[in-house]
């Protein structure tokens, strides 16, 4: 069914609660594992129905953040979502404590039960008012960022639509665009500080009510970190600082020379060539058509997937002034349908949507066929391997999108993928410091960010900018507000995706088979175990980072 034709009906909490209560009671009264699994299939059906309606409302709100009806629905779900989570946890507690658990574990897997254990550690009914407040605060942040109205040469643009000017080949245009960009953040700085201050205090209080010292431990449980801990993440970041940052600085120095600049400034961060970054050729419709050709040739599985996406119009990718910033893939379980949301703006990022978000969507399409719904509950570091690796697989067809600048795009893509890793680790360490010291003032948080810049991005020069030079860069990163502790997952995944890039340069078919296997494993195994199974090194393993750098230096 086409997305625009999908019917929407509000999820009435009272009705859903009745169904859950009946299901929980029936589960308790069962006399065998087989009977319990039959009840569990009812849980799947109810989850699918509720999840689909909430996701439709979420997407339609993001498509137009000024739509009064879906704004109302978003506020409603912000309020009831924690109460729904409470029902889910109550049901899952029954599974976890079941006398027939061994049978259920055989059906849905050990990973699912480890995840239930983490959910039980992450949630309690007493947290509902705080979680409702947290949802309202993240929505407030999203709407504030989406509200940007930037005057540019007679037009009014939002932050997404300003992006082409931030990467213009004309340095004066970039400077003017960044001044406008920065001025918007200065104008809402107090609101941004206030929202984040309240989020840190809110999340810290949730952690304390659960008996934890601070939000770090609770945040890890909520991210379903089921096979690694903060000490392993800290060791990974240490290796990035020790080995990867010097490599990245050499890479930035090569870029400075290529651009013919005396020094790199923050306005040059995302610019790779003196004649400008390669931009996609053709209209948004032609970009999607090029994607269709690419996926039809890549494999039988990708052809089937992309045909399904286009026939059912499961994309909303055109940038518009009242649209939420950013991009994502989500899933509509009742239809077995991924959905891709993005903001095309005429830059190479438009093609990244057809590769990165389609990597997520392709895996979601495959996982959606698995009758065991727990296998769809992939942890984020695994999910990001699917997307980031698809970007590299697409390079064989990149000429369809960039014409004679295909090689420029390939070089830019690899450089930006590598340059991202130190930045992503910086975001992660920043959050560990913030939540480890929740009493910090907004000014102190910005000072922490500036100190981390020296360790992770020593080349960065903000030239006295009114917002960025004071340590505000992180406030444009929605993950820090909306999804605490998510960002390291991108770094872990990029480390794996670069290994896939090296593998496909040597043997493309071998790499594709390994990648397809990883997609199909979905969440049936633990992250570190699945890497071993498909022939990748764990990013946590000593020596992995040095090996990845060696492959990058060979390629560059």
C-alpha positions as CSV (number, residue, x, y, z in Angstrom):
1,X,0.0,0.0,0.0
2,X,1.3,3.5,-0.8
3,X,2.2,5.4,2.3
4,X,-0.2,8.3,1.5
5,X,-3.1,5.7,1.4
6,X,-2.3,4.0,4.7
7,X,-5.2,4.7,7.1
8,X,-4.4,6.2,10.4
9,X,-6.3,5.7,13.6
10,X,-5.2,7.0,17.0
11,X,-4.0,4.4,19.4
12,X,-6.4,4.7,22.3
13,X,-4.4,3.9,25.4
14,X,-7.4,2.6,27.5
15,X,-8.2,0.0,24.8
16,X,-4.6,-1.1,24.4
17,X,-4.2,-1.4,28.1
18,X,-7.2,-3.8,28.3
19,X,-5.7,-6.0,25.6
20,X,-2.4,-6.0,27.3
21,X,-3.9,-6.9,30.7
22,X,-5.9,-9.8,29.2
23,X,-2.7,-11.0,27.4
24,X,-0.6,-10.8,30.6
25,X,-3.3,-12.7,32.5
26,X,-3.6,-15.4,29.8
27,X,0.2,-15.7,29.7
28,X,0.2,-16.5,33.5
29,X,-2.5,-19.1,33.2
30,X,-0.7,-21.1,30.5
31,X,0.5,-24.6,31.3
32,X,3.3,-25.1,28.7
33,X,5.9,-23.2,26.6
34,X,3.8,-23.9,23.5
35,X,0.8,-22.2,25.0
36,X,2.9,-19.2,26.1
37,X,4.3,-18.8,22.6
38,X,0.8,-18.7,21.2
39,X,0.1,-15.8,23.6
40,X,3.4,-14.3,22.5
41,X,2.1,-14.3,18.9
42,X,-0.8,-12.2,20.1
43,X,1.8,-9.8,21.6
44,X,3.4,-9.6,18.1
45,X,0.1,-8.7,16.5
46,X,-0.8,-6.0,19.0
47,X,2.7,-4.6,18.9
48,X,2.6,-4.4,15.1
49,X,-0.8,-2.6,15.1
50,X,0.2,-0.1,17.8
51,X,3.7,0.5,16.3
52,X,2.3,1.1,12.8
53,X,-0.2,3.7,13.9
54,X,2.4,5.5,16.0
55,X,4.9,5.5,13.2
56,X,2.5,6.8,10.7
57,X,1.7,9.7,13.0
58,X,5.4,10.3,13.7
59,X,6.3,10.4,10.0
60,X,3.4,12.7,9.1
61,X,4.3,15.1,11.9
62,X,7.9,15.2,10.6
63,X,6.8,15.8,7.0
64,X,5.1,19.1,8.2
65,X,5.9,20.3,11.7
66,X,3.2,23.0,11.3
67,X,0.4,20.5,10.8
68,X,-2.0,21.0,13.8
69,X,-3.5,17.6,13.7
70,X,-0.3,15.6,13.7
71,X,1.3,18.0,16.2
72,X,-1.6,17.1,18.5
73,X,-1.0,13.4,17.8
74,X,2.8,13.8,18.6
75,X,2.0,15.5,21.9
76,X,-0.5,12.6,22.7
77,X,2.1,9.9,22.0
78,X,4.8,11.8,23.9
79,X,2.5,11.4,26.9
80,X,1.3,7.8,26.4
81,X,4.5,6.2,25.1
82,X,6.0,5.8,28.6
83,X,2.8,4.2,29.8
84,X,2.8,1.8,26.8
85,X,6.5,1.0,27.6
86,X,5.3,0.1,31.2
87,X,2.8,-2.4,29.8
88,X,5.5,-3.9,27.5
89,X,7.9,-4.3,30.4
90,X,5.2,-5.9,32.6
91,X,4.5,-8.4,29.9
92,X,8.2,-9.1,29.3
93,X,8.8,-9.6,33.0
94,X,6.4,-12.5,32.8
95,X,8.4,-14.0,30.0
96,X,11.7,-13.5,31.8
97,X,10.4,-15.2,34.9
98,X,8.5,-17.9,33.1
99,X,8.9,-21.6,34.2
100,X,9.0,-22.4,30.5
101,X,11.7,-19.9,29.7
102,X,14.0,-22.5,28.1
103,X,11.3,-23.3,25.5
104,X,10.8,-19.6,24.8
105,X,14.6,-19.0,24.6
106,X,14.8,-21.7,22.0
107,X,12.0,-19.9,20.0
108,X,13.2,-16.3,20.2
109,X,16.9,-16.6,21.2
110,X,19.2,-15.8,24.1
111,X,19.8,-12.3,22.8
112,X,16.1,-11.4,23.2
113,X,16.2,-12.5,26.8
114,X,19.4,-10.5,27.5
115,X,17.6,-7.5,26.0
116,X,14.6,-8.1,28.2
117,X,16.9,-8.1,31.2
118,X,18.3,-4.7,30.2
119,X,14.8,-3.3,29.7
120,X,13.9,-4.5,33.2
121,X,16.9,-2.6,34.5
122,X,16.0,0.5,32.4
123,X,12.4,1.1,33.3
124,X,10.0,1.3,36.2
125,X,6.4,2.7,36.3
126,X,7.5,5.4,38.7
127,X,9.6,7.0,35.8
128,X,6.5,7.7,33.7
129,X,6.1,11.4,34.6
130,X,9.8,12.0,34.0
131,X,9.8,10.2,30.7
132,X,6.8,12.2,29.6
133,X,8.7,15.4,30.4
134,X,11.7,14.0,28.6
135,X,9.7,13.4,25.4
136,X,8.2,16.9,25.6
137,X,11.7,18.4,25.9
138,X,13.1,16.5,22.9
139,X,10.1,17.5,20.8
140,X,10.6,21.1,21.8
141,X,14.3,20.9,20.6
142,X,13.2,19.3,17.3
143,X,10.6,22.0,16.7
144,X,13.1,24.7,17.6
145,X,15.6,23.5,15.1
146,X,12.9,23.0,12.4
147,X,11.7,26.6,13.0
148,X,14.8,28.3,11.6
149,X,13.9,30.9,9.1
150,X,17.1,32.2,7.4
151,X,16.9,35.0,4.9
152,X,19.2,34.3,1.9
153,X,19.2,36.4,-1.2
154,X,15.4,37.1,-1.1
155,X,14.5,33.6,0.0
156,X,13.6,32.2,3.5
157,X,15.5,28.9,4.1
158,X,15.6,26.4,7.0
159,X,18.9,24.8,8.1
160,X,18.7,21.9,5.6
161,X,18.1,24.2,2.7
162,X,21.0,26.4,3.7
163,X,23.4,23.4,3.5
164,X,24.4,23.9,-0.2
165,X,25.8,27.3,0.6
166,X,27.8,26.0,3.6
167,X,29.7,23.8,1.1
168,X,29.9,26.3,-1.8
169,X,33.1,26.3,-3.8
170,X,33.2,30.1,-3.2
171,X,34.7,30.7,0.2
172,X,33.0,34.0,0.6
173,X,29.6,32.4,0.1
174,X,30.5,29.8,2.7
175,X,31.6,32.5,5.1
176,X,28.3,34.4,4.7
177,X,26.3,31.2,5.0
178,X,28.0,30.2,8.2
179,X,27.5,33.7,9.6
180,X,23.7,33.2,9.0
181,X,23.8,29.7,10.4
182,X,25.7,30.8,13.5
183,X,23.3,33.8,14.0
184,X,20.3,31.5,14.2
185,X,22.0,29.4,16.9
186,X,23.0,32.6,18.8
187,X,19.3,33.7,18.6
188,X,18.1,30.5,20.3
189,X,21.2,29.8,22.5
190,X,19.4,30.4,25.8
191,X,16.5,28.1,24.8
192,X,19.0,25.4,23.7
193,X,20.9,25.7,27.0
194,X,17.7,25.6,28.9
195,X,16.3,22.5,27.1
196,X,19.6,20.6,27.5
197,X,20.0,21.6,31.1
198,X,16.5,20.2,31.8
199,X,17.2,17.0,29.9
200,X,20.4,16.3,31.8
201,X,18.6,16.9,35.1
202,X,15.6,14.8,34.1
203,X,17.7,11.9,32.9
204,X,19.9,12.0,36.0
205,X,16.8,11.9,38.2
206,X,15.5,8.9,36.3
207,X,18.8,7.1,36.9
208,X,18.7,8.0,40.6
209,X,15.2,6.8,41.0
210,X,16.4,3.5,39.6
211,X,19.3,3.3,42.1
212,X,22.1,4.3,39.7
213,X,24.7,6.9,40.5
214,X,24.1,8.8,37.3
215,X,22.6,8.4,33.8
216,X,25.6,6.7,32.2
217,X,24.6,3.2,33.4
218,X,20.9,3.7,32.6
219,X,21.8,5.2,29.2
220,X,23.8,2.0,28.3
221,X,20.8,-0.2,29.3
222,X,18.5,1.9,27.2
223,X,20.8,1.6,24.2
224,X,20.7,-2.2,24.7
225,X,24.4,-2.6,25.1
226,X,24.1,-6.3,25.6
227,X,27.7,-7.4,24.9
228,X,30.1,-4.5,25.8
229,X,30.4,-1.9,28.5
230,X,31.7,1.7,29.0
231,X,35.2,0.4,29.8
232,X,35.4,-1.2,26.4
233,X,34.1,1.9,24.8
234,X,36.6,4.0,26.7
235,X,39.4,1.7,25.4
236,X,38.1,2.1,21.8
237,X,38.1,5.9,22.2
238,X,41.7,5.8,23.6
239,X,42.9,3.9,20.5
240,X,41.1,6.5,18.3
241,X,42.9,9.4,20.1
242,X,46.3,7.5,20.0
243,X,46.3,6.2,16.5
244,X,43.4,7.6,14.4
245,X,43.5,11.3,15.3
246,X,47.2,11.7,14.0
247,X,46.1,9.9,10.7
248,X,43.0,12.2,10.4
249,X,45.2,15.3,10.9
250,X,47.5,14.2,8.1
251,X,44.4,13.7,6.0
252,X,43.1,17.2,6.8
253,X,46.6,18.6,5.9
254,X,46.4,17.0,2.5
255,X,42.9,18.5,2.1
256,X,44.2,21.9,3.0
257,X,46.9,21.7,0.3
258,X,44.4,20.4,-2.2
259,X,42.1,23.4,-1.5
260,X,45.1,25.8,-1.7
261,X,44.5,27.3,1.7
262,X,47.0,28.7,4.2
263,X,45.0,27.2,7.0
264,X,41.7,25.3,7.4
265,X,38.8,27.1,9.1
266,X,35.5,25.7,10.4
267,X,33.9,27.1,7.1
268,X,36.1,24.5,5.2
269,X,35.1,21.5,7.3
270,X,32.9,19.8,4.6
271,X,34.7,21.0,1.5
272,X,37.0,18.7,-0.4
273,X,37.9,20.2,-3.8
274,X,38.8,23.7,-4.9
275,X,36.1,23.5,-7.7
276,X,33.6,22.4,-5.0
277,X,32.3,19.1,-3.9
278,X,30.7,16.8,-6.5
279,X,27.0,17.4,-6.7
280,X,24.5,14.9,-8.0
281,X,23.3,15.4,-11.6
282,X,19.6,15.5,-12.4
283,X,16.4,16.1,-10.5
284,X,15.4,14.4,-7.3
285,X,13.2,12.1,-9.4
286,X,16.3,11.2,-11.6
287,X,18.4,10.5,-8.5
288,X,15.7,8.0,-7.3
289,X,15.6,6.5,-10.9
290,X,19.4,6.1,-10.8
291,X,19.0,4.3,-7.4
292,X,16.5,2.0,-9.0
293,X,18.9,1.1,-11.7
294,X,21.8,0.6,-9.2
295,X,19.7,-1.7,-6.9
296,X,18.3,-3.7,-9.8
297,X,21.9,-4.5,-10.9
298,X,23.4,-5.0,-7.4
299,X,21.6,-8.2,-6.6
300,X,18.3,-10.0,-6.8
301,X,17.5,-9.1,-3.2
302,X,18.2,-5.4,-3.6
303,X,16.1,-5.3,-6.8
304,X,13.1,-6.8,-5.1
305,X,13.6,-4.4,-2.1
306,X,13.9,-1.2,-4.2
307,X,11.0,-2.1,-6.4
308,X,8.9,-2.5,-3.3
309,X,10.0,0.9,-2.0
310,X,9.2,2.8,-5.2
311,X,6.0,1.0,-6.0
312,X,4.6,1.8,-2.6
313,X,6.0,5.4,-2.5
314,X,7.8,4.8,0.8
315,X,10.0,7.8,0.5
316,X,9.6,11.5,1.5
317,X,12.9,13.0,0.5
318,X,12.3,16.5,-0.8
319,X,13.5,19.4,1.4
320,X,10.7,21.7,2.5
321,X,10.6,24.7,4.8
322,X,8.3,23.2,7.4
323,X,9.9,19.8,7.5
324,X,11.8,18.3,10.4
325,X,15.6,18.5,9.8
326,X,17.7,15.4,9.2
327,X,16.9,12.0,7.8
328,X,16.1,8.5,9.0
329,X,14.6,5.1,8.1
330,X,11.8,3.7,10.1
331,X,9.6,0.6,9.8
332,X,5.8,0.0,9.4
333,X,5.3,-3.5,10.8
334,X,1.7,-4.1,9.6
335,X,2.9,-3.6,6.0
336,X,6.4,-5.1,6.3
337,X,7.5,-1.7,4.9
338,X,10.5,0.4,5.6
339,X,10.0,4.2,5.1
340,X,12.8,6.7,4.3
341,X,12.6,10.3,5.4
342,X,15.1,12.9,4.2
343,X,15.7,16.5,3.1
344,X,17.2,16.6,-0.4
345,X,19.1,19.9,-0.9
346,X,21.1,19.5,-4.1
347,X,24.3,18.3,-2.4
348,X,26.0,14.9,-2.4
349,X,24.0,14.2,0.8
350,X,21.1,13.5,-1.5
351,X,22.9,10.4,-2.8
352,X,23.9,9.4,0.7
353,X,20.2,9.0,1.4
354,X,19.9,6.6,-1.5
355,X,22.8,4.6,-0.1
356,X,22.9,5.1,3.7
357,X,19.2,5.1,4.5
358,X,18.6,2.4,1.9
359,X,21.1,0.3,3.7
360,X,19.0,0.5,6.8
361,X,15.8,0.0,4.8
362,X,17.2,-3.0,2.9
363,X,18.1,-4.8,6.1
364,X,14.7,-3.8,7.6
365,X,12.9,-5.2,4.6
366,X,14.8,-8.6,5.0
367,X,14.3,-8.6,8.8
368,X,10.6,-7.8,8.4
369,X,10.1,-11.2,6.8
370,X,11.3,-13.0,10.0
371,X,8.3,-14.2,12.0
372,X,10.4,-13.7,15.3
373,X,9.9,-10.0,15.9
374,X,12.8,-9.9,18.5
375,X,15.2,-10.5,15.6
376,X,14.3,-7.1,14.3
377,X,15.5,-5.4,17.5
378,X,19.0,-4.8,16.2
379,X,21.3,-2.7,18.4
380,X,22.4,0.6,16.8
381,X,26.0,-0.2,16.1
382,X,24.9,-3.2,14.1
383,X,22.2,-1.2,12.3
384,X,24.8,1.4,11.2
385,X,27.0,-1.2,9.7
386,X,24.2,-2.1,7.3
387,X,23.8,1.6,6.2
388,X,27.5,2.7,6.1
389,X,28.6,-0.4,4.3
390,X,25.9,0.0,1.6
391,X,27.4,3.4,0.9
392,X,30.6,1.6,-0.1
393,X,28.9,-1.1,-2.1
394,X,27.2,1.7,-4.1
395,X,30.5,3.1,-5.3
396,X,30.5,0.8,-8.4
397,X,27.4,2.7,-9.7
398,X,28.4,6.1,-8.4
399,X,28.8,7.5,-12.0
400,X,25.0,7.2,-12.4
401,X,24.7,10.0,-9.8
402,X,27.8,12.1,-10.4
403,X,28.8,11.6,-14.0
404,X,32.5,12.4,-14.6
405,X,33.0,13.4,-11.0
406,X,32.4,9.9,-9.8
407,X,36.1,9.5,-8.7
408,X,35.9,12.8,-6.8
409,X,32.9,11.5,-4.9
410,X,34.6,8.2,-4.0
411,X,37.6,10.1,-2.6
412,X,35.5,12.5,-0.7
413,X,33.3,9.8,0.7
414,X,36.2,7.8,2.0
415,X,37.8,10.9,3.5
416,X,34.6,12.1,5.2
417,X,33.9,8.5,6.5
418,X,37.4,8.5,8.1
419,X,37.2,12.1,9.4
420,X,33.9,11.3,11.1
421,X,35.3,8.8,13.5
422,X,37.2,11.2,15.8
423,X,34.3,13.6,15.8
424,X,31.8,10.8,16.7
425,X,34.1,9.7,19.6
426,X,34.3,13.3,20.8
427,X,30.5,13.4,20.9
428,X,30.5,10.2,23.0
429,X,33.2,11.4,25.5
430,X,31.3,14.7,25.8
431,X,28.2,12.9,26.9
432,X,30.0,10.7,29.4
433,X,31.5,13.8,31.0
434,X,28.2,15.7,31.0
435,X,26.2,12.8,32.5
436,X,29.0,12.0,34.9
437,X,28.9,15.6,36.2
438,X,25.2,16.6,35.9
439,X,25.6,19.8,38.0
440,X,27.7,21.5,35.3
441,X,26.5,24.9,34.0
442,X,25.8,25.5,30.3
443,X,29.1,27.5,30.1
444,X,31.1,24.7,31.7
445,X,29.6,22.2,29.2
446,X,30.8,24.4,26.3
447,X,34.3,24.6,27.9
448,X,34.4,20.8,28.0
449,X,33.5,20.7,24.3
450,X,36.4,23.1,23.4
451,X,38.8,21.0,25.4
452,X,37.7,17.8,23.6
453,X,38.2,19.6,20.3
454,X,41.9,20.0,21.1
455,X,42.2,16.2,21.6
456,X,40.0,15.0,18.7
457,X,40.1,17.8,16.1
458,X,43.2,19.9,16.8
459,X,43.1,21.4,13.3
460,X,39.6,23.0,14.0
461,X,39.7,26.9,14.0
462,X,36.4,28.7,14.7
463,X,37.9,32.1,14.0
464,X,36.2,33.8,16.9
465,X,32.7,32.9,15.6
466,X,30.0,34.2,18.0
467,X,28.5,30.7,18.6
468,X,31.0,28.0,17.6
469,X,34.1,29.6,19.1
470,X,32.3,29.5,22.5
471,X,31.9,25.7,22.3
472,X,28.4,25.5,21.0
473,X,29.0,23.3,18.0
474,X,27.5,20.2,19.7
475,X,24.1,22.0,20.1
476,X,23.3,21.4,16.4
477,X,23.8,17.6,16.9
478,X,20.2,16.3,17.5
479,X,21.5,12.9,18.8
480,X,22.9,14.7,21.9
481,X,19.5,16.0,22.8
482,X,17.2,13.2,21.5
483,X,19.2,10.0,21.7
484,X,21.9,10.0,24.4
485,X,24.9,7.7,23.9
486,X,23.7,6.7,20.4
487,X,26.6,8.5,18.6
488,X,29.5,6.0,19.4
489,X,27.5,3.4,17.4
490,X,28.3,5.3,14.2
491,X,32.0,5.1,15.0
492,X,32.0,1.4,15.8
493,X,30.0,0.8,12.6
494,X,32.2,3.0,10.4
495,X,35.2,1.0,11.7
496,X,33.5,-2.1,10.4
497,X,32.3,-0.5,7.2
498,X,35.9,0.5,6.3
499,X,36.9,-3.2,6.8
500,X,34.1,-4.1,4.4
501,X,35.5,-1.5,2.0
502,X,38.9,-3.1,2.1
503,X,37.3,-6.6,1.6
504,X,35.2,-5.5,-1.4
505,X,38.3,-3.9,-3.0
506,X,39.9,-7.4,-2.9
507,X,36.9,-9.6,-3.5
508,X,33.6,-7.8,-4.1
509,X,31.5,-11.0,-4.2
510,X,33.0,-12.3,-0.9
511,X,32.2,-8.9,0.7
512,X,28.6,-9.0,-0.6
513,X,28.0,-12.5,0.7
514,X,29.4,-11.5,4.1
515,X,27.3,-8.4,4.2
516,X,24.1,-10.2,3.2
517,X,24.7,-12.8,5.9
518,X,25.1,-10.0,8.5
519,X,21.8,-8.4,7.3
520,X,20.0,-11.7,7.7
521,X,21.5,-12.5,11.1
522,X,19.8,-9.2,12.2
523,X,19.5,-9.3,16.0
524,X,19.7,-13.1,16.4
525,X,23.2,-12.9,17.7
526,X,25.3,-10.5,19.8
527,X,27.2,-7.8,18.0
528,X,30.7,-9.0,18.7
529,X,29.8,-12.6,17.9
530,X,28.2,-11.7,14.6
531,X,31.3,-9.8,13.5
532,X,33.4,-12.9,14.0
533,X,30.8,-15.0,12.1
534,X,31.0,-12.8,9.0
535,X,34.8,-12.4,9.1
536,X,35.2,-8.9,10.6
537,X,37.4,-7.8,13.5
538,X,35.7,-6.3,16.5
539,X,36.5,-2.5,16.9
540,X,37.1,-3.3,20.6
541,X,40.0,-5.6,19.7
542,X,43.5,-4.2,20.3
543,X,45.1,-3.8,16.9
544,X,41.9,-3.4,14.9
545,X,42.2,0.4,14.7
546,X,45.8,0.3,13.5
547,X,44.9,-2.3,10.8
548,X,42.0,-0.1,9.6
549,X,44.3,2.9,9.4
550,X,46.7,0.8,7.3
551,X,44.0,0.0,4.9
552,X,42.9,3.6,4.7
553,X,46.5,4.8,4.0
554,X,46.9,2.2,1.2
555,X,43.7,3.4,-0.4
556,X,44.4,7.1,0.0
